[in-house]
């Protein structure tokens, strides 16, 4: 008789949906947290890339008008000021076809290595952003 009552209570308890919302919530919360932090970290990385691209484009513009060779002008500092949110490691200026008017000038800007960290998903990287801009010489 006791076994019958115990099994009925057990079946009734198993059919009950009390606590199922808490279990579902506990399963979903880590996934949502990972997604939110992942979106945030990828957004920060993309923002750094956009800033680096802007610095490369502005550097190419400065080099196209001849300021990269001007000894009185601090070319590297000017390029670094165009991307204050990014730590720039290297800035290179190349003249693949020469230094005549109309020849291309190539400016490559490389950012400092960083890691993307997402809770419960770990640390991804290293990520090193690099951007290149090409413009024709004007002077």
PyMOL commands that set and color helices and strands:
alter all, ss='L'
color gray80, all
select helices_A, chain A and resi 2-15+20-64+75-81
alter helices_A, ss='H'
color red, helices_A
select strands_A, chain A and resi 88-94+104-111+114-118+122-127+130-136
alter strands_A, ss='S'
color yellow, strands_A
deselect
rebuild
show_as cartoon
